[in-house]
């Protein structure tokens, strides 16, 4: 079970390989978020952390979904049009988006869990003040890490840096040096409270970075199924998802690589 993994370290990682972090709450019913008061309430609450104002922009547009006839029915698939209404709030690399289908918080310049969690807290509390919250269909927290190391010139060099359960064929005495790239997806069974996780892992020579050897670790911790949205409970579950994400991350790398991430960069 995921919770049987060792408790994660609590100290920050100065050289954490985080590329993007996304928290998303998908609604079970369309949310009434089009009113201007929703956007201004969000903007005011988000700015209360003292980090500055968020730029508020109305979100408008259309999306299309393909509807298929019921089993045994006749007719060709039909394109159904849905109206996108809501708000985008941006402050530097942090973006909060709310529309009729979901609310999300994301950043591509992750600083710390404390600061990211505060944005989630303020956004959800503001939404609860502004509208009657719909039900929850899915709640998830996703970390995407991009790992590159100067001494890794071949795929097999990742052995000793990644946990053995992730290196697969790289450790094979005959096949290891023949592997050009590899990818896998691991789905973990849900916990007793319904929280589950998926790890997507890829190792390859990145053509956009002069074929530099690269590992992507994509941790998606989530729960699915209808339930009422209660802000305190949702925030507590988000904290638990972060804890499980960190446990999985530390279980995916060796102590040698963790020490690298925990070391202050030269010249800092």
Secondary structure, DSSP 8 states (H G I E B T S, - for coil): -GGGS-----S--TT--EEEEEEEEEESS-----SHHHHHHHHHHHGGGTT---EEEEEEEEEEEEE---TT--S--EEEEEEEEEEEEEETTEEEEEESSEEEEEESS---HHHHHHHHHHHHHHHHHHS---EEEEEEEEEEEEE--TT--SGGGGBTTB-HHHHGGGG-TTTGGG---EEEEEEE---TTS-EEEEEEEEEEEGGGTTEEEEEEEEEEEEEEEEE--HHHHHHHHHHHHHHHHHHHHHHB-HHHHHHHHS--TT-
